[in-house]
Amino acid sequence: MLGSASVAPRARGRERERGRERTLRIALRPPDALLLGAAAFLVAIGLVMVFSASSVTAYASYHDNAFYLKRQLAYLGAGIVFGYLAYRIDYRKLRALAPGTVILAVVLLVLTLIPHVGFATGGARRWLGFHALSFQPSEFAKLALVLFLAAKLAQLGEGVLSLSKGVAPAFFVTFLLAVPIFLEPDMGTASLLIFTAFAMIFVAGARFEHLVMVTLALLPAVAVAVGSSAYKRARVFAFLNPWKDAQNTGFHIVQSLLALGSGGVIGLGLGASRQKYFYLPEAHTDFIFAVLGEELGLLGGLVVIALFVLFAVRAITLAQKAPDRFGMMLALGCTFLIVIQAFINIGVVTGSWPVTGVPLPFISFGGTSLVVSLVAVGLIANVGRCRALP
């Protein structure tokens, strides 16, 4: 009797909260200038660095120094359109779409793994479409996960304190999306989904001991998955001591560190990178921060980090002022996606994180990544411009 009596008020409280959100009236503010300004500066830096880092490779492959810059500008145009649509829509309507987006993401990820349906580049099967018009379903899966968790955690309310009814279902969907991404293989994006889920569930109020239990349950599976693959083992060992095999498994990290060291405090000058001359792999994508550090030095790197910190502070501030729980969790989830990915990428480039193949948001060359990042900015700005009316 006491148990049912204690559960009933919480259930009524959740129902009142859902009813309040359904009847919530919202007034609109102007978009947050600091948030959009930080994102715009990062995109502008990205365009400059994509041209600089890719010019040698682009000329060698296509006889056009600006080949990758032109494609990035086209992706930027698409990203601005989709980002603006994400900003203008009533974000509360997205809540009903959450289950469908997860189902669609799972279907696309499974299709990616099927030979002759998804296509492979560099030993990884991550794309659908054609080489000229392709996209990565894993990028869409990131937004699908954030939308689902935002809706689920808003619905749960205090129910997130329950392991079986709160934390477990949220992580089940996370792993449903992360596992096929891991099989592509794409350890970086799979780990990013898990880190984002942990962050969202933690700030939603989950018990710390429940998160520890999930972590302990996950560790053996991760150890087996990494240990059973020679490729994944090599990446971990290279991270621990890249100089031991500097010409093979540690090549990426060693060349990245050489680029950063060559840049010093003020850099060699824009366009003066030596490592982009076929020494540093993926110079315009995953390791673009190394070229930035070589050309613009420690000061240039600190400016980029400061812009990501400013973006994070403004986005979290806007999320805290959201008129409803769904809006708060949606804005926080989009923030975690961008900021966690940024610092994983910077960690890889500086040798403080295993090589994972995660691009630097707004800056690395990559169409789907840029579009998804700008949609996430649009959703954060959307939530940030709304306030509840009495």
Legacy VTK file of the C-alpha trace (Angstrom):
# vtk DataFile Version 3.0
C-alpha trace
ASCII
DATASET POLYDATA
POINTS 390 float
0.000 0.000 0.000
2.766 2.420 0.888
4.563 1.613 -2.390
1.492 2.305 -4.509
0.771 5.475 -2.551
4.260 6.782 -3.237
4.131 5.911 -6.939
0.770 7.568 -7.556
1.888 11.167 -6.815
4.875 10.765 -9.140
2.617 9.427 -11.902
0.199 12.301 -11.408
3.148 14.717 -11.458
4.379 13.338 -14.784
0.878 13.563 -16.231
0.577 17.195 -15.081
3.945 17.929 -16.690
2.854 16.369 -19.995
-0.404 18.296 -19.852
1.440 21.528 -19.140
3.750 20.965 -22.125
0.787 20.259 -24.413
-0.849 23.568 -23.494
2.347 25.619 -23.291
2.209 28.960 -25.062
5.500 30.236 -26.437
6.773 33.700 -27.341
9.701 34.034 -29.748
12.916 35.977 -29.165
15.569 36.953 -31.727
18.197 34.235 -32.339
21.159 34.177 -29.980
23.956 36.203 -31.593
26.820 34.620 -29.644
25.731 31.077 -30.448
25.324 31.745 -34.170
28.431 33.923 -34.236
30.609 31.180 -32.736
29.269 28.641 -35.239
29.729 31.095 -38.145
33.352 31.829 -37.201
34.083 28.091 -36.965
32.537 27.502 -40.400
34.563 30.386 -41.868
37.783 28.995 -40.381
36.792 25.613 -41.757
36.425 26.927 -45.318
39.850 28.540 -45.193
41.481 25.440 -43.724
39.733 23.019 -46.111
41.156 24.991 -49.039
44.626 25.147 -47.508
44.779 21.534 -46.291
43.278 19.999 -49.457
44.861 22.110 -52.196
47.811 19.784 -52.826
45.724 16.605 -52.857
43.007 18.280 -54.948
45.481 19.399 -57.588
47.170 16.000 -57.715
43.860 14.156 -58.093
41.642 16.607 -60.013
44.004 19.357 -61.314
41.926 21.861 -59.369
43.295 23.329 -56.129
39.801 24.404 -55.056
38.027 21.112 -55.814
37.273 20.269 -52.163
36.528 23.894 -51.278
33.869 24.053 -54.012
32.235 20.885 -52.714
32.356 22.174 -49.141
30.657 25.397 -50.253
27.891 23.334 -51.854
27.488 21.334 -48.637
27.446 24.580 -46.680
24.595 25.865 -48.835
22.588 22.704 -48.157
23.461 22.886 -44.458
22.258 26.481 -44.198
18.935 25.549 -45.822
18.335 22.551 -43.555
19.626 24.436 -40.528
17.212 27.289 -41.218
14.320 24.830 -41.524
15.344 23.288 -38.187
15.359 26.788 -36.705
11.938 27.773 -38.045
9.914 24.646 -37.259
7.983 24.368 -34.000
10.412 22.022 -32.258
7.602 20.522 -30.135
6.228 18.860 -33.290
9.459 16.878 -33.607
8.638 14.947 -30.446
6.111 12.748 -32.228
8.653 11.919 -34.934
11.233 10.479 -32.524
10.324 6.739 -32.837
10.074 6.957 -36.617
13.485 8.623 -36.981
15.111 5.828 -34.961
13.471 3.134 -37.111
14.548 4.942 -40.290
18.105 5.326 -38.965
18.354 1.613 -38.119
17.089 0.651 -41.584
19.613 2.949 -43.286
22.463 1.639 -41.131
21.588 -1.974 -41.958
21.424 -1.125 -45.672
24.869 0.420 -45.395
26.308 -2.930 -44.265
24.889 -4.831 -47.257
27.423 -5.305 -50.083
26.505 -3.540 -53.351
24.006 -1.386 -51.434
26.295 0.505 -49.106
29.687 1.302 -50.607
33.085 1.223 -48.948
35.964 3.673 -48.985
39.215 3.180 -47.128
38.140 -0.206 -45.828
34.963 1.072 -44.140
31.404 0.605 -45.429
29.753 3.841 -44.281
27.969 5.422 -47.247
24.759 5.112 -49.222
24.115 6.607 -52.633
26.696 7.300 -55.312
30.205 8.612 -54.863
29.230 12.051 -56.163
25.935 12.116 -54.240
26.431 10.067 -51.095
25.662 10.463 -47.424
26.554 8.755 -44.170
23.550 7.261 -42.338
25.612 7.305 -39.140
25.420 11.112 -39.174
21.629 10.964 -39.433
21.652 8.380 -36.622
23.258 10.948 -34.320
20.312 13.330 -34.727
17.832 10.450 -34.471
19.338 9.373 -31.143
19.264 12.887 -29.696
15.646 13.384 -30.768
14.584 10.028 -29.332
16.389 10.508 -26.013
15.034 14.043 -25.659
11.469 12.772 -26.144
11.982 9.716 -23.929
13.665 11.568 -21.066
11.034 14.317 -21.191
8.307 11.671 -20.974
10.008 9.825 -18.115
10.442 12.784 -15.788
11.406 11.275 -12.429
11.075 7.842 -14.017
14.684 8.241 -15.159
15.615 7.246 -11.604
14.472 3.704 -12.456
17.031 1.355 -14.003
14.526 -0.955 -15.702
12.020 1.647 -16.896
14.302 4.630 -17.453
17.980 3.996 -18.042
17.789 0.541 -19.658
15.328 1.442 -22.488
17.323 4.580 -23.309
20.575 2.645 -23.602
18.883 -0.162 -25.535
18.029 2.255 -28.342
21.524 3.774 -28.115
23.141 0.369 -28.640
20.636 -0.452 -31.390
22.112 2.456 -33.333
25.720 2.138 -32.162
26.256 -1.555 -32.976
25.772 -1.360 -36.789
27.932 1.773 -36.836
30.630 -0.133 -34.945
30.412 -2.909 -37.534
31.033 -0.557 -40.486
33.627 -0.194 -38.781
33.342 3.298 -37.294
34.448 3.192 -33.669
34.524 6.966 -33.413
30.884 7.635 -34.265
29.705 4.595 -32.281
31.548 5.829 -29.191
30.225 9.351 -29.791
26.628 8.047 -29.662
27.340 6.260 -26.384
29.068 9.289 -24.820
26.198 11.556 -25.897
23.638 9.161 -24.415
25.547 8.994 -21.126
25.696 12.792 -20.950
21.989 13.260 -21.733
20.821 10.569 -19.319
23.094 11.925 -16.586
21.831 15.521 -16.867
18.252 14.197 -17.007
18.725 13.019 -13.426
19.651 9.334 -13.661
21.287 7.749 -10.643
25.084 7.716 -10.855
25.241 4.110 -9.676
22.994 3.059 -12.571
25.348 4.663 -15.063
28.286 2.906 -13.400
26.440 -0.407 -13.709
25.860 0.176 -17.431
29.526 1.076 -17.879
30.696 -2.074 -16.091
28.331 -4.188 -18.176
29.604 -2.549 -21.362
33.342 -2.884 -20.702
33.647 -6.655 -21.350
31.825 -6.337 -24.689
34.095 -3.456 -25.729
37.197 -5.403 -24.662
36.129 -8.439 -26.703
35.195 -6.341 -29.740
38.498 -4.468 -29.738
40.617 -7.477 -28.761
39.205 -9.693 -31.502
40.179 -7.265 -34.268
43.844 -6.833 -35.207
43.009 -3.467 -36.777
41.350 -2.114 -33.625
44.093 -3.516 -31.383
46.691 -1.779 -33.532
44.932 1.562 -33.089
44.862 1.205 -29.301
48.527 0.181 -29.093
49.503 2.979 -31.469
47.788 5.470 -29.194
49.738 4.172 -26.194
53.103 4.447 -27.980
52.896 5.801 -31.546
56.668 6.142 -31.882
57.161 2.380 -31.484
55.795 1.823 -35.000
56.037 5.302 -36.470
56.003 4.117 -40.087
52.913 1.937 -39.771
50.290 1.860 -37.016
51.531 5.057 -35.356
51.974 6.965 -38.617
48.871 9.174 -38.320
49.625 10.311 -34.783
53.343 10.845 -35.387
52.747 12.981 -38.479
50.060 14.928 -36.635
52.400 15.650 -33.724
55.152 16.699 -36.136
52.728 19.154 -37.748
51.702 20.648 -34.417
55.304 20.855 -33.248
56.397 22.566 -36.472
53.751 25.249 -35.988
55.043 26.411 -32.633
53.261 29.358 -31.051
52.374 31.498 -34.082
52.536 28.936 -36.908
54.378 28.762 -40.233
51.789 30.969 -41.931
48.523 30.295 -43.714
49.103 27.901 -46.614
52.670 27.081 -45.533
52.045 23.607 -44.102
54.629 21.008 -45.107
52.786 17.988 -43.686
49.926 18.357 -46.181
52.334 17.391 -48.957
51.299 13.728 -48.664
52.906 13.226 -45.238
49.801 13.635 -43.082
46.934 11.283 -44.044
43.398 12.722 -44.091
44.814 16.239 -43.855
41.569 17.958 -44.916
39.213 15.685 -42.963
40.033 13.954 -39.670
43.434 15.629 -39.157
42.636 19.137 -40.328
43.314 20.493 -36.823
46.951 19.370 -37.214
47.299 21.459 -40.393
45.611 24.355 -38.605
48.099 24.058 -35.750
51.033 23.892 -38.179
49.948 26.952 -40.140
48.364 29.086 -37.395
50.263 27.736 -34.405
49.202 27.292 -30.821
47.357 30.627 -30.940
45.205 29.493 -33.866
44.398 26.229 -32.113
43.441 28.055 -28.930
41.120 30.357 -30.890
39.279 27.329 -32.294
39.025 25.708 -28.854
37.784 28.998 -27.375
35.071 29.208 -30.041
33.890 25.688 -29.210
33.846 26.581 -25.504
31.844 29.755 -26.236
29.442 27.730 -28.365
29.007 25.184 -25.555
28.445 27.836 -22.864
25.831 29.707 -24.897
24.063 26.498 -25.977
23.864 25.166 -22.403
22.620 28.543 -21.187
19.865 28.530 -23.802
18.947 24.945 -22.947
18.578 25.828 -19.278
16.080 28.545 -20.218
13.995 26.258 -22.446
10.235 26.467 -21.818
9.816 22.692 -21.479
11.813 19.587 -20.621
11.795 18.251 -24.177
13.279 21.477 -25.507
15.950 21.487 -22.810
16.999 17.896 -23.532
16.922 18.459 -27.304
19.210 21.497 -27.063
21.551 19.760 -24.629
21.735 16.650 -26.815
22.643 18.687 -29.903
25.249 20.545 -27.861
26.800 17.315 -26.588
26.940 15.926 -30.133
28.986 18.846 -31.409
31.195 19.563 -28.411
32.055 15.964 -27.496
32.904 15.227 -31.130
35.089 18.332 -31.329
37.152 17.397 -28.315
37.450 13.745 -29.400
38.864 14.961 -32.719
41.267 17.380 -31.028
42.242 14.605 -28.624
43.083 12.304 -31.550
45.150 14.974 -33.309
47.116 15.780 -30.142
47.734 12.103 -29.337
45.573 12.054 -26.229
42.811 9.834 -27.687
42.967 6.735 -29.943
42.572 7.394 -33.669
38.841 7.078 -34.347
38.113 8.777 -37.664
35.798 11.473 -36.267
35.812 14.815 -38.164
36.090 18.200 -36.483
32.597 19.794 -36.566
32.205 22.842 -38.833
35.867 22.668 -39.903
36.678 19.266 -41.456
35.712 18.567 -45.056
32.604 16.398 -45.176
29.111 16.996 -46.488
26.863 14.977 -44.197
28.832 16.007 -41.113
28.563 19.706 -41.944
24.852 19.504 -42.737
24.076 17.599 -39.520
26.152 20.049 -37.453
24.257 23.017 -38.903
20.908 21.299 -38.310
21.968 20.789 -34.684
22.810 24.504 -34.434
19.406 25.333 -35.895
17.653 23.168 -33.301
19.605 24.741 -30.423
18.800 28.227 -31.713
15.164 27.173 -32.160
14.862 26.136 -28.522
16.831 29.195 -27.416
14.487 31.675 -29.040
11.436 30.282 -27.250
10.137 31.312 -23.854
7.032 30.280 -21.977
4.150 32.704 -21.567
2.211 32.790 -18.294
LINES 1 391
390 0 1 2 3 4 5 6 7 8 9 10 11 12 13 14 15 16 17 18 19 20 21 22 23 24 25 26 27 28 29 30 31 32 33 34 35 36 37 38 39 40 41 42 43 44 45 46 47 48 49 50 51 52 53 54 55 56 57 58 59 60 61 62 63 64 65 66 67 68 69 70 71 72 73 74 75 76 77 78 79 80 81 82 83 84 85 86 87 88 89 90 91 92 93 94 95 96 97 98 99 100 101 102 103 104 105 106 107 108 109 110 111 112 113 114 115 116 117 118 119 120 121 122 123 124 125 126 127 128 129 130 131 132 133 134 135 136 137 138 139 140 141 142 143 144 145 146 147 148 149 150 151 152 153 154 155 156 157 158 159 160 161 162 163 164 165 166 167 168 169 170 171 172 173 174 175 176 177 178 179 180 181 182 183 184 185 186 187 188 189 190 191 192 193 194 195 196 197 198 199 200 201 202 203 204 205 206 207 208 209 210 211 212 213 214 215 216 217 218 219 220 221 222 223 224 225 226 227 228 229 230 231 232 233 234 235 236 237 238 239 240 241 242 243 244 245 246 247 248 249 250 251 252 253 254 255 256 257 258 259 260 261 262 263 264 265 266 267 268 269 270 271 272 273 274 275 276 277 278 279 280 281 282 283 284 285 286 287 288 289 290 291 292 293 294 295 296 297 298 299 300 301 302 303 304 305 306 307 308 309 310 311 312 313 314 315 316 317 318 319 320 321 322 323 324 325 326 327 328 329 330 331 332 333 334 335 336 337 338 339 340 341 342 343 344 345 346 347 348 349 350 351 352 353 354 355 356 357 358 359 360 361 362 363 364 365 366 367 368 369 370 371 372 373 374 375 376 377 378 379 380 381 382 383 384 385 386 387 388 389
